[in-house]
């Protein structure tokens, strides 16, 4: 079974069309994703994991790193 982290990294690499995004990158700060890509990522996360992410959870902190996204998704999956 694929881990949540691997699934999320795969989604990010697919929507950005960049297979070289490292797991420890700062996605927003380093320019890997922007506001439009974040919305696409949000949609993919909600569909893939059958979760709903609230507007107040759409923060820079929650979406700037893979580990923070994994933390958010894991919390929502419980």
N, CA, C and O atoms as a GROMACS GRO file, in nm:
protein
  312
    1UNK      N    1   0.083  -0.119   0.000
    1UNK     CA    2   0.000   0.000   0.000
    1UNK      C    3   0.088   0.126   0.000
    1UNK      O    4   0.190   0.132   0.069
    2UNK      N    5   0.047   0.222  -0.077
    2UNK     CA    6   0.122   0.347  -0.087
    2UNK      C    7   0.091   0.435   0.033
    2UNK      O    8  -0.024   0.445   0.076
    3UNK      N    9   0.193   0.498   0.088
    3UNK     CA   10   0.172   0.584   0.203
    3UNK      C   11   0.102   0.714   0.160
    3UNK      O   12   0.105   0.752   0.043
    4UNK      N   13   0.042   0.780   0.257
    4UNK     CA   14  -0.023   0.909   0.229
    4UNK      C   15   0.079   1.006   0.172
    4UNK      O   16   0.049   1.079   0.077
    5UNK      N   17   0.199   1.007   0.228
    5UNK     CA   18   0.303   1.098   0.180
    5UNK      C   19   0.335   1.071   0.033
    5UNK      O   20   0.346   1.164  -0.046
    6UNK      N   21   0.351   0.945  -0.003
    6UNK     CA   22   0.380   0.911  -0.143
    6UNK      C   23   0.265   0.950  -0.235
    6UNK      O   24   0.289   0.999  -0.345
    7UNK      N   25   0.142   0.928  -0.190
    7UNK     CA   26   0.026   0.965  -0.271
    7UNK      C   27   0.021   1.116  -0.293
    7UNK      O   28  -0.004   1.163  -0.404
    8UNK      N   29   0.045   1.192  -0.187
    8UNK     CA   30   0.040   1.338  -0.197
    8UNK      C   31   0.153   1.389  -0.287
    8UNK      O   32   0.131   1.476  -0.372
    9UNK      N   33   0.272   1.336  -0.269
    9UNK     CA   34   0.384   1.376  -0.355
    9UNK      C   35   0.353   1.344  -0.501
    9UNK      O   36   0.383   1.424  -0.590
   10UNK      N   37   0.294   1.229  -0.525
   10UNK     CA   38   0.255   1.192  -0.661
   10UNK      C   39   0.154   1.288  -0.721
   10UNK      O   40   0.164   1.325  -0.838
   11UNK      N   41   0.056   1.329  -0.640
   11UNK     CA   42  -0.045   1.424  -0.686
   11UNK      C   43   0.022   1.557  -0.721
   11UNK      O   44  -0.005   1.614  -0.826
   12UNK      N   45   0.108   1.605  -0.633
   12UNK     CA   46   0.175   1.733  -0.656
   12UNK      C   47   0.262   1.726  -0.781
   12UNK      O   48   0.261   1.818  -0.863
   13UNK      N   49   0.336   1.619  -0.796
   13UNK     CA   50   0.421   1.605  -0.915
   13UNK      C   51   0.337   1.597  -1.042
   13UNK      O   52   0.378   1.649  -1.146
   14UNK      N   53   0.221   1.534  -1.034
   14UNK     CA   54   0.135   1.523  -1.152
   14UNK      C   55   0.073   1.658  -1.189
   14UNK      O   56   0.075   1.696  -1.306
   15UNK      N   57   0.019   1.730  -1.091
   15UNK     CA   58  -0.048   1.856  -1.125
   15UNK      C   59   0.051   1.966  -1.163
   15UNK      O   60   0.014   2.060  -1.234
   16UNK      N   61   0.174   1.956  -1.116
   16UNK     CA   62   0.275   2.054  -1.156
   16UNK      C   63   0.353   2.009  -1.279
   16UNK      O   64   0.430   2.086  -1.337
   17UNK      N   65   0.332   1.884  -1.317
   17UNK     CA   66   0.404   1.825  -1.429
   17UNK      C   67   0.556   1.833  -1.408
   17UNK      O   68   0.633   1.858  -1.501
   18UNK      N   69   0.597   1.810  -1.282
   18UNK     CA   70   0.739   1.814  -1.247
   18UNK      C   71   0.772   1.700  -1.153
   18UNK      O   72   0.737   1.702  -1.035
   19UNK      N   73   0.839   1.599  -1.205
   19UNK     CA   74   0.871   1.480  -1.127
   19UNK      C   75   0.992   1.498  -1.034
   19UNK      O   76   1.029   1.404  -0.964
   20UNK      N   77   1.052   1.615  -1.034
   20UNK     CA   78   1.174   1.636  -0.956
   20UNK      C   79   1.150   1.712  -0.825
   20UNK      O   80   1.246   1.749  -0.758
   21UNK      N   81   1.026   1.735  -0.789
   21UNK     CA   82   0.998   1.806  -0.665
   21UNK      C   83   1.042   1.719  -0.547
   21UNK      O   84   0.990   1.609  -0.529
   22UNK      N   85   1.137   1.768  -0.467
   22UNK     CA   86   1.183   1.688  -0.352
   22UNK      C   87   1.080   1.687  -0.238
   22UNK      O   88   1.002   1.781  -0.222
   23UNK      N   89   1.082   1.578  -0.161
   23UNK     CA   90   0.987   1.563  -0.050
   23UNK      C   91   1.000   1.672   0.055
   23UNK      O   92   0.902   1.707   0.121
   24UNK      N   93   1.119   1.728   0.071
   24UNK     CA   94   1.141   1.826   0.178
   24UNK      C   95   1.134   1.971   0.129
   24UNK      O   96   1.178   2.062   0.200
   25UNK      N   97   1.081   1.993   0.010
   25UNK     CA   98   1.076   2.129  -0.044
   25UNK      C   99   0.966   2.212   0.024
   25UNK      O  100   0.870   2.159   0.078
   26UNK      N  101   0.986   2.342   0.018
   26UNK     CA  102   0.883   2.437   0.063
   26UNK      C  103   0.804   2.475  -0.061
   26UNK      O  104   0.845   2.561  -0.139
   27UNK      N  105   0.692   2.409  -0.079
   27UNK     CA  106   0.617   2.414  -0.205
   27UNK      C  107   0.580   2.555  -0.248
   27UNK      O  108   0.600   2.591  -0.364
   28UNK      N  109   0.526   2.635  -0.158
   28UNK     CA  110   0.486   2.772  -0.192
   28UNK      C  111   0.606   2.866  -0.194
   28UNK      O  112   0.623   2.944  -0.288
   29UNK      N  113   0.689   2.860  -0.091
   29UNK     CA  114   0.803   2.951  -0.080
   29UNK      C  115   0.903   2.934  -0.193
   29UNK      O  116   0.965   3.030  -0.237
   30UNK      N  117   0.919   2.811  -0.241
   30UNK     CA  118   1.015   2.784  -0.348
   30UNK      C  119   0.952   2.789  -0.486
   30UNK      O  120   1.020   2.767  -0.587
   31UNK      N  121   0.822   2.818  -0.492
   31UNK     CA  122   0.756   2.835  -0.621
   31UNK      C  123   0.715   2.708  -0.692
   31UNK      O  124   0.685   2.711  -0.812
   32UNK      N  125   0.712   2.595  -0.622
   32UNK     CA  126   0.670   2.470  -0.685
   32UNK      C  127   0.521   2.474  -0.717
   32UNK      O  128   0.477   2.422  -0.820
   33UNK      N  129   0.443   2.536  -0.626
   33UNK     CA  130   0.300   2.553  -0.651
   33UNK      C  131   0.263   2.699  -0.627
   33UNK      O  132   0.329   2.771  -0.552
   34UNK      N  133   0.155   2.741  -0.692
   34UNK     CA  134   0.103   2.876  -0.674
   34UNK      C  135  -0.043   2.867  -0.631
   34UNK      O  136  -0.092   2.758  -0.600
   35UNK      N  137  -0.112   2.978  -0.630
   35UNK     CA  138  -0.250   2.978  -0.580
   35UNK      C  139  -0.342   2.891  -0.666
   35UNK      O  140  -0.429   2.822  -0.612
   36UNK      N  141  -0.325   2.892  -0.796
   36UNK     CA  142  -0.409   2.808  -0.882
   36UNK      C  143  -0.378   2.660  -0.863
   36UNK      O  144  -0.470   2.578  -0.859
   37UNK      N  145  -0.252   2.627  -0.852
   37UNK     CA  146  -0.213   2.488  -0.831
   37UNK      C  147  -0.260   2.439  -0.693
   37UNK      O  148  -0.293   2.322  -0.676
   38UNK      N  149  -0.262   2.529  -0.597
   38UNK     CA  150  -0.308   2.493  -0.463
   38UNK      C  151  -0.456   2.453  -0.466
   38UNK      O  152  -0.496   2.359  -0.398
   39UNK      N  153  -0.536   2.524  -0.544
   39UNK     CA  154  -0.678   2.490  -0.557
   39UNK      C  155  -0.693   2.354  -0.626
   39UNK      O  156  -0.777   2.273  -0.586
   40UNK      N  157  -0.613   2.330  -0.728
   40UNK     CA  158  -0.616   2.200  -0.795
   40UNK      C  159  -0.573   2.090  -0.699
   40UNK      O  160  -0.632   1.982  -0.697
   41UNK      N  161  -0.470   2.118  -0.619
   41UNK     CA  162  -0.423   2.023  -0.518
   41UNK      C  163  -0.533   1.996  -0.416
   41UNK      O  164  -0.557   1.880  -0.380
   42UNK      N  165  -0.599   2.099  -0.370
   42UNK     CA  166  -0.709   2.086  -0.275
   42UNK      C  167  -0.816   1.991  -0.329
   42UNK      O  168  -0.861   1.900  -0.259
   43UNK      N  169  -0.856   2.012  -0.452
   43UNK     CA  170  -0.958   1.928  -0.515
   43UNK      C  171  -0.913   1.783  -0.524
   43UNK      O  172  -0.990   1.692  -0.492
   44UNK      N  173  -0.789   1.762  -0.565
   44UNK     CA  174  -0.734   1.626  -0.576
   44UNK      C  175  -0.728   1.558  -0.439
   44UNK      O  176  -0.762   1.441  -0.427
   45UNK      N  177  -0.685   1.632  -0.337
   45UNK     CA  178  -0.677   1.575  -0.203
   45UNK      C  179  -0.815   1.534  -0.152
   45UNK      O  180  -0.832   1.425  -0.097
   46UNK      N  181  -0.913   1.622  -0.173
   46UNK     CA  182  -1.048   1.591  -0.126
   46UNK      C  183  -1.105   1.469  -0.198
   46UNK      O  184  -1.171   1.386  -0.136
   47UNK      N  185  -1.081   1.459  -0.328
   47UNK     CA  186  -1.132   1.345  -0.404
   47UNK      C  187  -1.057   1.216  -0.371
   47UNK      O  188  -1.119   1.111  -0.350
   48UNK      N  189  -0.926   1.222  -0.366
   48UNK     CA  190  -0.844   1.104  -0.343
   48UNK      C  191  -0.867   1.044  -0.205
   48UNK      O  192  -0.877   0.922  -0.190
   49UNK      N  193  -0.876   1.129  -0.105
   49UNK     CA  194  -0.886   1.082   0.034
   49UNK      C  195  -1.027   1.089   0.091
   49UNK      O  196  -1.048   1.058   0.208
   50UNK      N  197  -1.124   1.129   0.009
   50UNK     CA  198  -1.264   1.141   0.053
   50UNK      C  199  -1.276   1.225   0.180
   50UNK      O  200  -1.336   1.183   0.279
   51UNK      N  201  -1.218   1.344   0.174
   51UNK     CA  202  -1.219   1.436   0.288
   51UNK      C  203  -1.272   1.571   0.241
   51UNK      O  204  -1.288   1.594   0.121
   52UNK      N  205  -1.298   1.658   0.335
   52UNK     CA  206  -1.336   1.795   0.307
   52UNK      C  207  -1.243   1.886   0.386
   52UNK      O  208  -1.234   1.876   0.509
   53UNK      N  209  -1.175   1.975   0.315
   53UNK     CA  210  -1.084   2.068   0.380
   53UNK      C  211  -1.155   2.203   0.389
   53UNK      O  212  -1.198   2.258   0.288
   54UNK      N  213  -1.166   2.254   0.510
   54UNK     CA  214  -1.238   2.379   0.536
   54UNK      C  215  -1.157   2.500   0.488
   54UNK      O  216  -1.034   2.494   0.477
   55UNK      N  217  -1.228   2.609   0.459
   55UNK     CA  218  -1.163   2.731   0.413
   55UNK      C  219  -1.058   2.782   0.511
   55UNK      O  220  -0.953   2.830   0.469
   56UNK      N  221  -1.085   2.771   0.640
   56UNK     CA  222  -0.988   2.820   0.738
   56UNK      C  223  -0.863   2.732   0.747
   56UNK      O  224  -0.765   2.770   0.811
   57UNK      N  225  -0.866   2.616   0.682
   57UNK     CA  226  -0.748   2.529   0.679
   57UNK      C  227  -0.663   2.554   0.554
   57UNK      O  228  -0.554   2.497   0.541
   58UNK      N  229  -0.710   2.639   0.465
   58UNK     CA  230  -0.635   2.673   0.344
   58UNK      C  231  -0.534   2.783   0.376
   58UNK      O  232  -0.548   2.898   0.333
   59UNK      N  233  -0.433   2.745   0.452
   59UNK     CA  234  -0.333   2.842   0.495
   59UNK      C  235  -0.197   2.812   0.432
   59UNK      O  236  -0.170   2.700   0.387
   60UNK      N  237  -0.115   2.913   0.430
   60UNK     CA  238   0.021   2.898   0.380
   60UNK      C  239   0.093   2.787   0.456
   60UNK      O  240   0.161   2.703   0.396
   61UNK      N  241   0.077   2.787   0.587
   61UNK     CA  242   0.144   2.687   0.670
   61UNK      C  243   0.100   2.545   0.635
   61UNK      O  244   0.184   2.455   0.627
   62UNK      N  245  -0.029   2.524   0.614
   62UNK     CA  246  -0.080   2.390   0.586
   62UNK      C  247  -0.041   2.337   0.448
   62UNK      O  248  -0.039   2.216   0.427
   63UNK      N  249  -0.011   2.427   0.354
   63UNK     CA  250   0.016   2.383   0.218
   63UNK      C  251   0.158   2.414   0.170
   63UNK      O  252   0.186   2.401   0.051
   64UNK      N  253   0.246   2.455   0.259
   64UNK     CA  254   0.382   2.490   0.217
   64UNK      C  255   0.477   2.372   0.212
   64UNK      O  256   0.581   2.381   0.148
   65UNK      N  257   0.443   2.263   0.277
   65UNK     CA  258   0.533   2.147   0.274
   65UNK      C  259   0.452   2.017   0.266
   65UNK      O  260   0.336   2.010   0.306
   66UNK      N  261   0.518   1.916   0.212
   66UNK     CA  262   0.454   1.784   0.202
   66UNK      C  263   0.417   1.735   0.342
   66UNK      O  264   0.308   1.682   0.362
   67UNK      N  265   0.507   1.753   0.437
   67UNK     CA  266   0.481   1.701   0.571
   67UNK      C  267   0.359   1.768   0.635
   67UNK      O  268   0.283   1.701   0.705
   68UNK      N  269   0.339   1.897   0.612
   68UNK     CA  270   0.222   1.966   0.666
   68UNK      C  271   0.094   1.921   0.596
   68UNK      O  272  -0.011   1.910   0.660
   69UNK      N  273   0.102   1.897   0.466
   69UNK     CA  274  -0.014   1.847   0.392
   69UNK      C  275  -0.049   1.707   0.442
   69UNK      O  276  -0.166   1.675   0.463
   70UNK      N  277   0.052   1.624   0.462
   70UNK     CA  278   0.031   1.488   0.515
   70UNK      C  279  -0.036   1.497   0.653
   70UNK      O  280  -0.130   1.423   0.682
   71UNK      N  281   0.012   1.586   0.735
   71UNK     CA  282  -0.044   1.604   0.870
   71UNK      C  283  -0.193   1.643   0.860
   71UNK      O  284  -0.276   1.588   0.931
   72UNK      N  285  -0.225   1.738   0.772
   72UNK     CA  286  -0.362   1.782   0.755
   72UNK      C  287  -0.451   1.669   0.703
   72UNK      O  288  -0.560   1.645   0.757
   73UNK      N  289  -0.406   1.600   0.600
   73UNK     CA  290  -0.484   1.491   0.541
   73UNK      C  291  -0.502   1.379   0.641
   73UNK      O  292  -0.612   1.325   0.654
   74UNK      N  293  -0.397   1.343   0.712
   74UNK     CA  294  -0.405   1.235   0.812
   74UNK      C  295  -0.508   1.268   0.919
   74UNK      O  296  -0.586   1.183   0.960
   75UNK      N  297  -0.507   1.394   0.963
   75UNK     CA  298  -0.603   1.438   1.064
   75UNK      C  299  -0.745   1.426   1.010
   75UNK      O  300  -0.836   1.384   1.082
   76UNK      N  301  -0.764   1.464   0.885
   76UNK     CA  302  -0.897   1.460   0.823
   76UNK      C  303  -0.946   1.317   0.800
   76UNK      O  304  -1.066   1.292   0.799
   77UNK      N  305  -0.853   1.225   0.780
   77UNK     CA  306  -0.888   1.086   0.751
   77UNK      C  307  -0.929   1.008   0.876
   77UNK      O  308  -0.983   0.898   0.865
   78UNK      N  309  -0.903   1.063   0.992
   78UNK     CA  310  -0.935   0.992   1.118
   78UNK      C  311  -1.082   0.990   1.146
   78UNK      O  312  -1.124   0.935   1.248
   0.00000   0.00000   0.00000
